[in-house]
Amino acid sequence: MLDNRLKKIAELVSGEGIAVDVGTDHAYLAAELVKSGKCSKVIASDVKEGPLDSARNTVEKYGIQDNVELVLSDGLENVSLDGVSDIVIAGMGGETILEIMSKVSTDGRANEETHWILQPMTKTEVLRKGLYDYGFAIKEEFIAEEGDKLYNIITADYDPNYLCDLTETESIMGHLDEDDPLTKKYYSRESDRCSKVAESLKKAGKICEAQHYEALAAKLSNGVSNVNVNDIIAFLDSLYPFDMQEKWDNSGYLVEYPLDECSTVLLSLDITNEVVEEAFKKSAELIISHHPVIFEPRKRIASNDPVYKLIENCIGAVCLHTNLDITNGGTNGVILTKLSEKLGVKGDPEPFEELGGDNGLGWIIELDEEISPKKLAEVCKEIFGCEYVRTSKCGKMIKRIAFCSGSGGSMLKLAMEKGCDALITGDVKHDVWIDANNYGISLLDCGHFHTENIVLWELRRALEEKFPQLDIEIAESSVDPCEYV
């Protein structure tokens, strides 16, 4: 009666109490669990009457009406969980399964005694990652093969005290037995899928995203493996030399990881307590940030200091600040690329504040055609992903633009001296706005966070190109520290 997929699911049911089959369809699983003697009672639910009618026919055919309760229910809304030991949700999209489980978690009906068996048809990675957000922990995972199709089967328990989160790589790779031939076949297919995505992204000119999917494909083929921390730091130093930082800066390997090697790296603009917690939950051994976690000399390290939490959780910290800002492929280089892609640029860019050699702080670009301040603000909002862009009251058309990431308001007069019509930066002070309006120059404040956070994708691209075996994650908690009312 059962195909290989449902046979494996039936095998995983504990039989210690009532089993629930959500989205039962024809009730074949329910019938098998009762007929085999594994379960004395099964609740078979479905959201529509049609499948329940089919289930009713199966139940009557095998004479198990006293053992199978048919319930019309959207997910588990109308299903009593009293005495339930196993809940099976199979044959649905991963997002739908997660929605059902989230409702049980938030309404307080989830308990640590119930065993969950999940078989998503799509978005398996979304389900894997989302389970931990709602207090569930994955216990085991299997692959069932039917014809040319491979099905993921996940077992999970409710464990709200289990501190864990999955990286993107882990959410794709799952908790499978790597020696199982079906796992190898599954990884091979997923690797091919990621490679195809990478090719499509390359054709679209999305280089950072393409490199990321190439690295995912490599990890699916060869696994995640350790890299010497000093090799990572040496590579970063070759791209963004630490000795190029400003004298007042404190870039470098600021908090040492106690071991020689690491496999998971978290990237963030700042190292906050939330970022350290995310690194801990994702088992990241190293955080690479833009802003230094140690800037001013400390006379005391309190327990709520991120430095304390890094040391407490044995997580290292490497910080790339002004050296990342001024090198060609760094923060301002990313802005240059994005502005050039969006605006027609004439000729080569000029260094904004020249620092000698090939390096400078920010760039100046000349447009093929003039642009209005409002249109430029809209382009900046799209590029930086900020909620709003503050602008001066100048309405003149713009042809020559200077920009500097972070806090570059003090460079307004330099922009004017170099004949610029506009300056794009962040953290602009009140007196600078007054000067901009007095001198009739467009000033655009896109926020300190937003003009710098975009470098993380380029940083990931460079690291993944060099170390494709590393699991490199951009922190979900690398967010604007402000809320806007």
Solvent accessible surface area in square Angstrom, and as a share of the most:
residue,aa,sasa,rsa
1,M,104,0.46
2,L,18,0.09
3,D,51,0.26
4,N,74,0.38
5,R,41,0.15
6,L,24,0.12
7,K,113,0.48
8,K,46,0.20
9,I,0,0.00
10,A,11,0.08
11,E,111,0.50
12,L,28,0.14
13,V,2,0.01
14,S,49,0.31
15,G,26,0.25
16,E,149,0.67
17,G,28,0.27
18,I,36,0.18
19,A,1,0.01
20,V,1,0.00
21,D,9,0.04
22,V,3,0.02
23,G,24,0.23
24,T,10,0.06
25,D,73,0.38
26,H,73,0.33
27,A,0,0.00
28,Y,88,0.33
29,L,5,0.03
30,A,0,0.00
31,A,0,0.00
32,E,49,0.22
33,L,2,0.01
34,V,19,0.11
35,K,103,0.44
36,S,70,0.45
37,G,62,0.60
38,K,70,0.30
39,C,4,0.03
40,S,93,0.60
41,K,72,0.31
42,V,0,0.00
43,I,8,0.04
44,A,0,0.00
45,S,0,0.00
46,D,13,0.07
47,V,85,0.49
48,K,134,0.57
49,E,98,0.44
50,G,46,0.44
51,P,33,0.21
52,L,4,0.02
53,D,70,0.36
54,S,33,0.21
55,A,0,0.00
56,R,93,0.34
57,N,100,0.51
58,T,9,0.05
59,V,4,0.03
60,E,92,0.41
61,K,155,0.66
62,Y,72,0.27
63,G,55,0.53
64,I,13,0.06
65,Q,98,0.44
66,D,144,0.75
67,N,48,0.25
68,V,9,0.05
69,E,78,0.35
70,L,43,0.21
71,V,22,0.13
72,L,82,0.41
73,S,3,0.02
74,D,76,0.39
75,G,8,0.08
76,L,4,0.02
77,E,97,0.44
78,N,99,0.51
79,V,4,0.02
80,S,68,0.44
81,L,21,0.11
82,D,120,0.62
83,G,58,0.56
84,V,11,0.06
85,S,15,0.09
86,D,0,0.00
87,I,1,0.00
88,V,1,0.01
89,I,0,0.00
90,A,14,0.11
91,G,38,0.37
92,M,41,0.18
93,G,23,0.22
94,G,0,0.00
95,E,96,0.43
96,T,63,0.37
97,I,0,0.00
98,L,23,0.12
99,E,94,0.42
100,I,16,0.08
101,M,0,0.00
102,S,14,0.09
103,K,84,0.36
104,V,1,0.01
105,S,20,0.13
106,T,104,0.60
107,D,80,0.41
108,G,63,0.61
109,R,74,0.27
110,A,15,0.12
111,N,47,0.24
112,E,105,0.47
113,E,140,0.63
114,T,4,0.03
115,H,45,0.20
116,W,2,0.01
117,I,0,0.00
118,L,0,0.00
119,Q,0,0.00
120,P,4,0.03
121,M,94,0.42
122,T,79,0.46
123,K,101,0.43
124,T,15,0.08
125,E,57,0.25
126,V,51,0.29
127,L,0,0.00
128,R,1,0.00
129,K,49,0.21
130,G,6,0.06
131,L,0,0.00
132,Y,24,0.09
133,D,100,0.52
134,Y,79,0.30
135,G,15,0.14
136,F,2,0.01
137,A,1,0.01
138,I,12,0.06
139,K,97,0.41
140,E,92,0.41
141,E,8,0.04
142,F,54,0.22
143,I,13,0.07
144,A,7,0.05
145,E,50,0.23
146,E,60,0.27
147,G,70,0.68
148,D,107,0.55
149,K,118,0.50
150,L,30,0.15
151,Y,29,0.11
152,N,10,0.05
153,I,0,0.00
154,I,0,0.00
155,T,1,0.01
156,A,0,0.00
157,D,35,0.18
158,Y,37,0.14
159,D,41,0.21
160,P,64,0.40
161,N,122,0.63
162,Y,116,0.44
163,L,113,0.56
164,C,27,0.16
165,D,20,0.11
166,L,5,0.03
167,T,0,0.00
168,E,56,0.25
169,T,6,0.03
170,E,62,0.28
171,S,5,0.03
172,I,10,0.05
173,M,18,0.08
174,G,17,0.17
175,H,75,0.33
176,L,18,0.09
177,D,88,0.46
178,E,106,0.47
179,D,117,0.61
180,D,48,0.25
181,P,104,0.66
182,L,41,0.21
183,T,2,0.01
184,K,118,0.50
185,K,83,0.35
186,Y,20,0.07
187,Y,19,0.07
188,S,59,0.38
189,R,101,0.37
190,E,28,0.13
191,S,10,0.06
192,D,79,0.41
193,R,94,0.34
194,C,0,0.00
195,S,47,0.30
196,K,143,0.61
197,V,46,0.27
198,A,1,0.01
199,E,89,0.40
200,S,69,0.44
201,L,31,0.16
202,K,92,0.39
203,K,175,0.74
204,A,68,0.53
205,G,43,0.42
206,K,103,0.44
207,I,100,0.51
208,C,29,0.18
209,E,68,0.30
210,A,1,0.01
211,Q,25,0.11
212,H,10,0.05
213,Y,55,0.21
214,E,58,0.26
215,A,1,0.00
216,L,3,0.01
217,A,9,0.07
218,A,28,0.21
219,K,1,0.01
220,L,8,0.04
221,S,75,0.48
222,N,126,0.65
223,G,18,0.18
224,V,58,0.33
225,S,54,0.35
226,N,85,0.44
227,V,9,0.05
228,N,48,0.24
229,V,5,0.03
230,N,95,0.49
231,D,76,0.39
232,I,0,0.00
233,I,26,0.13
234,A,62,0.48
235,F,36,0.15
236,L,0,0.00
237,D,56,0.29
238,S,80,0.51
239,L,69,0.34
240,Y,7,0.03
241,P,36,0.23
242,F,30,0.12
243,D,132,0.68
244,M,57,0.25
245,Q,44,0.20
246,E,58,0.26
247,K,208,0.88
248,W,151,0.53
249,D,16,0.09
250,N,48,0.25
251,S,11,0.07
252,G,10,0.10
253,Y,61,0.23
254,L,38,0.19
255,V,12,0.07
256,E,131,0.59
257,Y,24,0.09
258,P,88,0.55
259,L,116,0.58
260,D,103,0.53
261,E,83,0.37
262,C,0,0.00
263,S,25,0.16
264,T,12,0.07
265,V,0,0.00
266,L,1,0.00
267,L,0,0.00
268,S,0,0.00
269,L,2,0.01
270,D,46,0.24
271,I,12,0.06
272,T,52,0.30
273,N,49,0.25
274,E,108,0.48
275,V,1,0.00
276,V,1,0.01
277,E,95,0.43
278,E,16,0.07
279,A,0,0.00
280,F,94,0.39
281,K,57,0.24
282,K,3,0.01
283,S,80,0.52
284,A,3,0.03
285,E,33,0.15
286,L,0,0.00
287,I,0,0.00
288,I,0,0.00
289,S,1,0.01
290,H,1,0.00
291,H,34,0.15
292,P,19,0.12
293,V,16,0.09
294,I,43,0.22
295,F,83,0.35
296,E,114,0.51
297,P,126,0.79
298,R,94,0.34
299,K,212,0.90
300,R,185,0.68
301,I,76,0.38
302,A,27,0.21
303,S,72,0.46
304,N,105,0.54
305,D,20,0.11
306,P,29,0.18
307,V,3,0.02
308,Y,89,0.34
309,K,57,0.24
310,L,0,0.00
311,I,105,0.53
312,E,109,0.49
313,N,47,0.24
314,C,71,0.43
315,I,4,0.02
316,G,0,0.00
317,A,0,0.00
318,V,0,0.00
319,C,0,0.00
320,L,0,0.00
321,H,23,0.10
322,T,10,0.06
323,N,0,0.00
324,L,1,0.00
325,D,13,0.07
326,I,9,0.04
327,T,10,0.06
328,N,79,0.40
329,G,39,0.38
330,G,0,0.00
331,T,0,0.00
332,N,1,0.01
333,G,9,0.08
334,V,15,0.09
335,I,3,0.01
336,L,30,0.15
337,T,72,0.42
338,K,69,0.29
339,L,0,0.00
340,S,45,0.29
341,E,123,0.55
342,K,101,0.43
343,L,19,0.09
344,G,42,0.41
345,V,41,0.24
346,K,106,0.45
347,G,61,0.59
348,D,132,0.68
349,P,46,0.29
350,E,72,0.32
351,P,43,0.27
352,F,0,0.00
353,E,65,0.29
354,E,121,0.54
355,L,72,0.36
356,G,50,0.48
357,G,82,0.79
358,D,112,0.58
359,N,32,0.16
360,G,2,0.02
361,L,37,0.19
362,G,0,0.00
363,W,30,0.11
364,I,2,0.01
365,I,2,0.01
366,E,48,0.21
367,L,3,0.01
368,D,76,0.39
369,E,138,0.62
370,E,101,0.45
371,I,17,0.09
372,S,38,0.24
373,P,17,0.11
374,K,150,0.64
375,K,105,0.44
376,L,0,0.00
377,A,14,0.11
378,E,87,0.39
379,V,14,0.08
380,C,0,0.00
381,K,93,0.39
382,E,112,0.50
383,I,19,0.09
384,F,10,0.04
385,G,57,0.55
386,C,9,0.06
387,E,113,0.51
388,Y,104,0.40
389,V,26,0.15
390,R,104,0.38
391,T,60,0.35
392,S,10,0.07
393,K,182,0.77
394,C,17,0.10
395,G,66,0.64
396,K,133,0.57
397,M,94,0.42
398,I,1,0.00
399,K,54,0.23
400,R,45,0.16
401,I,0,0.00
402,A,0,0.00
403,F,1,0.00
404,C,5,0.03
405,S,8,0.05
406,G,1,0.01
407,S,67,0.43
408,G,1,0.01
409,G,5,0.05
410,S,106,0.69
411,M,20,0.09
412,L,5,0.02
413,K,117,0.49
414,L,47,0.24
415,A,0,0.00
416,M,50,0.22
417,E,139,0.62
418,K,57,0.24
419,G,48,0.46
420,C,11,0.06
421,D,51,0.27
422,A,0,0.00
423,L,0,0.00
424,I,2,0.01
425,T,0,0.00
426,G,0,0.00
427,D,72,0.37
428,V,9,0.05
429,K,143,0.60
430,H,142,0.64
431,D,80,0.41
432,V,15,0.09
433,W,32,0.11
434,I,81,0.41
435,D,40,0.21
436,A,0,0.00
437,N,61,0.32
438,N,111,0.57
439,Y,133,0.51
440,G,23,0.23
441,I,7,0.03
442,S,3,0.02
443,L,0,0.00
444,L,0,0.00
445,D,8,0.04
446,C,3,0.02
447,G,23,0.23
448,H,49,0.22
449,F,24,0.10
450,H,22,0.10
451,T,1,0.01
452,E,5,0.02
453,N,17,0.09
454,I,17,0.09
455,V,1,0.00
456,L,1,0.00
457,W,98,0.34
458,E,30,0.13
459,L,1,0.00
460,R,23,0.08
461,R,48,0.18
462,A,5,0.04
463,L,1,0.01
464,E,1,0.00
465,E,108,0.48
466,K,112,0.47
467,F,15,0.06
468,P,46,0.29
469,Q,59,0.26
470,L,1,0.00
471,D,5,0.02
472,I,4,0.02
473,E,16,0.07
474,I,23,0.12
475,A,5,0.04
476,E,97,0.43
477,S,27,0.18
478,S,13,0.09
479,V,95,0.54
480,D,31,0.16
481,P,113,0.71
482,C,74,0.44
483,E,165,0.74
484,Y,86,0.33
485,V,201,1.15
